[in-house]
Amino acid sequence: MKRCFYLSLVALAACSSESPVAPEASASFATSNNANSLRVETFTGVAPTTCNAYANEAFLLSYTIGQVPGIDCRVGVPGPGDGNAGGILTPHIEGSAAGALRIDFDKPTRTVEFDLAQSFGTNTPPTFAVVKLFKPGAGVLREEVRLLLTKDPLFVAGRFTYTGGAVKSVEITFERTAARFALDNLMYYGKN
């Protein structure tokens, strides 16, 4: 079972591999059985697979390089920055910064947050990643995640935070493509 957190107006419930509480059992903590709660996906308990093969009850991942589906992105694995770059911990999403990671939510969310790290070796460190937020229907917002040096001198990391109008999809691309990236702690409103 994966580690996850559910926040609602009424209470906070947590489930983890050590806890017998299943995600479905936390619905009693929401304001109604159909309510959405603020969720944090940490990818704990997710069997390693490619990003293009991963979906859960709340979102679907896809990864492309030059508009072509790519295989160099995995979910549920260790990767760059683990424990040394921001909030990135094993397991998480890890892949080549040459591609674009897309997250398509089952239901629109007004909150999207995540931790992001990128390796850079001996090159000049990247300073940002681009996040495109796609609204339901038409409309795109473009934002940037500022990436700062971490306690590990070969990684930069940052936290992306968005609260505003409804978002159906998120696409993340990178300033420097000759490196690896990691994403963890994806926060969004989703099904209980």
N, C-alpha and C positions, 0 to 999 in steps of 0.2 A: 504494500500500500504506500502511496506517495505521501510525503510530508506536505501539508497544506494548512492554510489558515483562513478562517471565515470571519469577517467583521460585519456586524450589523448594528442597527440602532438599539437593539435590545441587549446583546451580549457578545462575547468573544468565545469561539470554540476553536479548538485545534485538533488536528488529526496527524498522526505520524506513524511510522512503522512500529513504534513501541506502543501505540495506543490502539485499543480495540474499537474506537469510534470510527465508523465509516463516514465518508463525506455525506451520504444520503441522510445519516442520522442527525446531522447538524441542522437540518431544515427547521427544527423546532426553535432554533435561535434567531431565525429571521422574523420579520414582521408579518409574513404570511407564507404559505407554502409555495406561492408563485413568485415571491420577492427575490430580487438579486441581492447578493452580498458582496462586499469588497473581498476579493480573493488574492492570495499571493501564491503563485506557482513556483516551487523551488526545484522541481524535476526529480525529487527524491522518489525512488521506487520505480522510475520510468526505465523500462528495458532499453538499452542503447539501440538506437535506430537512426536512419537518416532523417533529416528535417522534413523532406518531402513525403515521408511515410508516417509522420506523427500528427495525430489529432486526438483531442479529448472532447468531453461534452461541452466545452466552452470556446475552444479555438482550434484552428488548423494552421500548421506551419508550412511554408514553402520557401525554397531557396533557389535562386537563379544566378547564372553568370552570363551576362550579355543576353538576357531574355530567354536563355535556354536552361531547363531544369538542371541543377548541379547536384553532385553527390558528395561534395566536400564540406558538408555541414551535418553535424550529428547532435542528437539530444540525449540526455541521460549519461553523459560522459565527463571525465576530467578534461581540463584544458588550460589555456593560458591564464595566468593571474590567480590560479586557485589558491585562496587563502591569503594572498599578498596584494591583491588589487581590488580595492573597494569591497563590495559585499559579495564577490564571486566565491562560491564554495562548490565542491563536488557534490552531486552531479549538476550539470548545467548544459546549455547549448554551446557548442564550440564549432568553429568553422573558418574557412578562408575569407579574409577581408576583401577578396577579389569579387565576391558576389553580393547579392542583396537578400536579406532575410525578411520575409513577410509573415505577419501574424494577422489572420482573418478571424474576427470574433463572430461567434454564433449570433449574439445580440449586441447591438451598439453599446458602448461603454463611455461614460463621461470622465473616467479616470484611467490613465495608462502610466505606469511607472516601471522602471527596470534598472538593474545595475549592468554596466557594460565595461568590458576591459579589452584592451588590444595590445598585443606584443609588437615590438618594433626592432629588436636586436640592437645592432650598433648604429642604425640609421637615425636621422633626426626624428624625434617622437611625433606622432600625429597629434593634432590638437583638438580635433572634433570628429564626430560622426553625424551624418544627416539622417533625420527622422522625418518621414512624410506620414501625415495623419490623414486618412481618407474618410470623409464624412459619408453617411448613408446617402445614396443618390449621387449628387455631384458635389465637388468641392474638395480641395486639398490644402492642408496647412503644412508648411515646411518649417521645421525647427532643427536645432543643433544640440548635441550633447557635448559639452566641453569635457575634454579628456585631460586629466592632470597626472603628473608623475606620482607613483605610488612608492611604498617602502621597498618594492622590488624594482631596481633601476631599469629593467627591461620591459616594463609595462606602464601603460597609462590607463586610467579608469575614470568613470563618472557615473552619475545617477541621472536618468531622464525622468522628469515629472511633468505630467500634463493633467490638468483638470479644466474642463470647459465643455464646449458643445460635443454632441455625440460623435464617436469615432467607430467606424466599422472595421477598418484595417489599418495596419501600421507597416511601413517599409523602412528598413534600416540599411544604409550604405555607408561606406567608409572613405575618409579622405585619402588614406594610404592603403593601397590594395596588396602590398607585398608583405603581409603579416597574417596573424591569426586573431580571431576575436572570441570572446565569451560573453554570454548573456545569462543572467540569473535573476531571481526574485521578481518575476513578472506580476505586477499588481493590476487588477482590472475588476470591474463589476461583472459578475457572472452568476450562473445558476447555482443554487444551493445543492 
